[in-house]
Amino acid sequence: MDYKAKFTGLGHLNTDTLRALSCVIPISLGNTSQTSEKLQVTLSSVSKYFGHCSILIADTLHRYNQENISRQTLHECGKNWLQKNQTYLHALTIPYTIIYWEKCLQAPGYTKAKQKVNELYRKSEKYRLLVQQDAMLYLKRQTNSSKAMTRCTHATSTNSINYFLEETAVTISYFVEHHFNVIIYPGKIPSSIEYVINKYVKPTHPDLLMSSKVYFKKRQTKLSKHPF
């Protein structure tokens, strides 16, 4: 393998502590860092340091930015992702669980969490601005062009906002209910999600929902004993 995976934000935890923790990896369909070799090296590092891993295939979440594609078709895309990457999942040598997005929406606490997030969006200007900023950054990544971003319609902006509100509600409901200690993102955690975690989760569950960004380095030497 040409790459090794490193994680940020967990350097204060020793190996024994990490081994007792559970992590979740939200999979964004189409993200090239979450497929093939990069997925394999990520999961290989996860196996070395965590006790359990959940892989969350966020297939139907993309209905907000794929308006003309049905929920069922998006779910089929999620199943196709799993089929194509099944070989790379063998890098996981610890217990793991595969989760599809729809299961998160059926969690006991999801509806209440979504109401809480929607209310916060209505009432808190600070949070509203964070969500809008994350939504615009997301659209910019989707278009990969600042000129294209300026042409975003009101509908696409609203859809992107709803995307983040739903993702946040799942994070503070399903993720908490299943005691995920660490969320491993392909990039930096969105500021709006981090804000809600700190507001509603950390005061009562300080050991849950730590965020970690995975990044990749070209392999030149053997992996260090600690990937942080």
C-alpha positions as CSV (number, residue, x, y, z in Angstrom):
1,M,0.0,0.0,0.0
2,D,1.3,3.4,-1.0
3,Y,-0.4,5.3,1.9
4,K,-0.7,5.3,5.6
5,A,-3.6,6.8,7.5
6,K,-3.2,9.3,10.3
7,F,-5.8,10.7,12.7
8,T,-6.0,14.1,14.3
9,G,-7.3,15.1,17.7
10,L,-6.6,11.9,19.6
11,G,-3.0,12.3,20.6
12,H,-3.9,12.8,24.3
13,L,-5.3,9.2,24.5
14,N,-3.0,6.3,25.1
15,T,-3.3,3.0,23.3
16,D,-5.2,1.2,26.1
17,T,-7.8,3.9,26.3
18,L,-8.3,3.9,22.5
19,R,-8.7,0.1,22.5
20,A,-11.8,0.5,24.7
21,L,-13.4,3.1,22.4
22,S,-15.9,2.8,19.6
23,C,-15.6,4.8,16.4
24,V,-18.0,5.6,13.6
25,I,-17.0,6.4,10.0
26,P,-19.7,8.3,8.1
27,I,-19.3,7.4,4.4
28,S,-20.1,10.1,1.9
29,L,-20.8,8.5,-1.5
30,G,-18.5,9.8,-4.1
31,N,-15.7,10.8,-1.7
32,T,-12.6,9.3,-3.2
33,S,-10.8,9.2,0.2
34,Q,-13.4,6.7,1.4
35,T,-12.9,4.0,-1.2
36,S,-10.3,1.6,-2.5
37,E,-6.8,1.9,-1.0
38,K,-7.4,4.9,1.1
39,L,-10.4,3.2,2.7
40,Q,-8.3,0.1,3.3
41,V,-5.5,2.0,5.1
42,T,-8.0,3.9,7.1
43,L,-9.6,0.7,8.3
44,S,-6.3,-0.9,8.9
45,S,-5.3,1.9,11.3
46,V,-8.7,1.8,12.9
47,S,-8.2,-1.9,13.7
48,K,-4.9,-1.2,15.4
49,Y,-6.3,1.3,17.8
50,F,-10.0,1.0,18.4
51,G,-12.2,-1.7,19.9
52,H,-15.2,-1.4,17.6
53,C,-16.0,0.4,14.3
54,S,-19.3,1.3,12.8
55,I,-19.4,2.2,9.1
56,L,-22.3,4.5,8.3
57,I,-23.3,4.6,4.7
58,A,-25.0,8.0,4.3
59,D,-26.8,7.1,1.1
60,T,-30.2,8.6,1.4
61,L,-28.9,11.7,3.1
62,H,-27.8,12.8,-0.4
63,R,-31.4,13.2,-1.4
64,Y,-31.0,16.8,-0.5
65,N,-28.4,17.4,-3.2
66,Q,-29.7,14.8,-5.7
67,E,-33.2,16.0,-6.0
68,N,-34.1,14.0,-9.1
69,I,-32.9,10.7,-7.7
70,S,-35.3,8.6,-5.6
71,R,-34.6,7.4,-2.0
72,Q,-34.6,3.8,-3.3
73,T,-32.1,4.6,-6.0
74,L,-29.8,6.3,-3.5
75,H,-30.1,3.3,-1.2
76,E,-29.1,1.1,-4.1
77,C,-26.1,3.4,-4.6
78,G,-25.2,2.7,-0.9
79,K,-25.5,-1.0,-1.4
80,N,-23.3,-0.8,-4.5
81,W,-20.7,1.1,-2.5
82,L,-20.6,-1.7,0.0
83,Q,-20.4,-4.3,-2.7
84,K,-17.5,-2.5,-4.5
85,N,-15.6,-2.0,-1.2
86,Q,-16.2,-5.3,0.4
87,T,-12.7,-6.5,-0.2
88,Y,-11.2,-3.4,1.6
89,L,-13.4,-4.1,4.6
90,H,-11.3,-7.1,5.3
91,A,-8.7,-4.7,6.7
92,L,-10.9,-4.5,9.7
93,T,-9.8,-7.1,12.2
94,I,-12.0,-5.8,15.0
95,P,-15.8,-6.2,15.4
96,Y,-17.6,-3.8,13.1
97,T,-21.1,-2.9,12.0
98,I,-22.5,-1.6,8.7
99,I,-25.3,0.9,9.1
100,Y,-27.4,2.5,6.4
101,W,-28.7,6.1,6.8
102,E,-32.4,5.2,7.0
103,K,-31.8,3.2,10.2
104,C,-30.5,6.3,11.9
105,L,-33.7,8.2,10.9
106,Q,-35.7,5.4,12.7
107,A,-33.8,5.8,16.0
108,P,-36.0,6.4,19.1
109,G,-34.5,9.8,19.7
110,Y,-34.2,11.1,16.2
111,T,-37.6,12.9,15.9
112,K,-37.0,14.8,19.2
113,A,-33.4,15.6,18.2
114,K,-34.5,17.0,14.8
115,Q,-37.1,19.2,16.5
116,K,-34.4,20.5,18.9
117,V,-32.0,21.2,16.0
118,N,-34.7,22.9,14.0
119,E,-35.7,25.1,16.9
120,L,-32.1,26.0,17.6
121,Y,-31.8,27.0,13.9
122,R,-34.8,29.3,14.2
123,K,-33.8,30.9,17.5
124,S,-30.0,31.1,17.5
125,E,-28.5,33.5,15.0
126,K,-25.0,32.2,15.8
127,Y,-26.0,28.6,15.0
128,R,-27.9,29.7,11.9
129,L,-24.9,31.4,10.5
130,L,-22.7,28.4,11.2
131,V,-25.1,26.1,9.3
132,Q,-25.3,28.6,6.4
133,Q,-21.5,28.8,6.2
134,D,-21.2,25.0,6.3
135,A,-23.9,24.7,3.6
136,M,-22.1,27.2,1.3
137,L,-18.8,25.5,1.8
138,Y,-20.4,22.2,1.0
139,L,-21.9,23.6,-2.2
140,K,-18.6,25.0,-3.1
141,R,-16.9,21.6,-2.8
142,Q,-19.7,20.1,-4.9
143,T,-19.2,22.6,-7.7
144,N,-15.5,23.0,-7.1
145,S,-15.9,26.5,-8.5
146,S,-16.4,29.8,-6.6
147,K,-18.1,31.2,-9.7
148,A,-20.6,28.3,-9.7
149,M,-21.2,28.9,-6.0
150,T,-22.4,32.4,-6.6
151,R,-25.0,31.0,-9.0
152,C,-26.5,28.7,-6.4
153,T,-30.2,29.0,-6.3
154,H,-32.3,29.5,-3.1
155,A,-33.5,25.9,-3.5
156,T,-30.0,24.4,-3.6
157,S,-29.0,26.5,-0.6
158,T,-32.1,25.4,1.4
159,N,-31.4,21.8,0.5
160,S,-27.9,22.0,1.7
161,I,-29.0,23.6,5.0
162,N,-31.5,20.8,5.5
163,Y,-28.7,18.3,4.7
164,F,-26.8,19.6,7.7
165,L,-29.8,19.9,10.0
166,E,-30.6,16.2,9.4
167,E,-26.9,15.1,9.8
168,T,-26.7,17.0,13.0
169,A,-29.9,15.5,14.4
170,V,-28.6,12.0,13.6
171,T,-25.3,12.8,15.3
172,I,-26.9,13.8,18.6
173,S,-29.5,11.0,18.6
174,Y,-28.3,7.8,16.9
175,F,-24.6,8.4,17.6
176,V,-25.2,9.1,21.3
177,E,-27.7,6.2,21.7
178,H,-25.0,3.8,20.3
179,H,-22.2,5.3,22.4
180,F,-19.9,6.3,19.6
181,N,-16.8,7.8,21.3
182,V,-15.1,9.0,18.1
183,I,-16.4,10.3,14.7
184,I,-13.8,9.8,12.0
185,Y,-14.3,12.4,9.2
186,P,-12.6,12.6,5.8
187,G,-12.2,16.3,6.6
188,K,-12.7,18.7,9.4
189,I,-15.9,18.3,11.3
190,P,-18.4,20.9,10.2
191,S,-18.5,23.9,12.6
192,S,-22.3,23.7,13.0
193,I,-22.2,20.0,14.0
194,E,-19.4,20.7,16.4
195,Y,-21.4,23.5,18.0
196,V,-24.4,21.3,18.6
197,I,-22.3,18.5,20.0
198,N,-20.7,20.9,22.5
199,K,-24.0,22.4,23.4
200,Y,-26.2,19.3,23.8
201,V,-23.9,16.3,24.2
202,K,-20.6,17.2,25.9
203,P,-22.2,18.5,29.2
204,T,-23.7,15.1,30.0
205,H,-21.5,12.7,27.8
206,P,-18.0,14.2,27.7
207,D,-16.6,10.8,26.5
208,L,-18.7,10.7,23.4
209,L,-18.5,12.2,19.9
210,M,-14.8,13.3,19.8
211,S,-14.0,14.2,16.3
212,S,-11.0,13.1,14.3
213,K,-9.9,13.9,10.8
214,V,-8.2,11.2,8.8
215,Y,-5.4,12.3,6.5
216,F,-3.0,10.3,4.3
217,K,0.7,10.3,3.9
218,K,2.8,8.6,1.3
219,R,4.4,5.6,2.9
220,Q,8.2,5.9,3.2
221,T,8.9,4.2,6.5
222,K,7.2,1.7,8.7
223,L,4.0,3.0,10.5
224,S,4.8,4.7,13.8
225,K,3.4,3.1,16.9
226,H,0.9,5.9,17.4
227,P,-1.0,7.3,14.4
228,F,-1.8,10.7,15.9
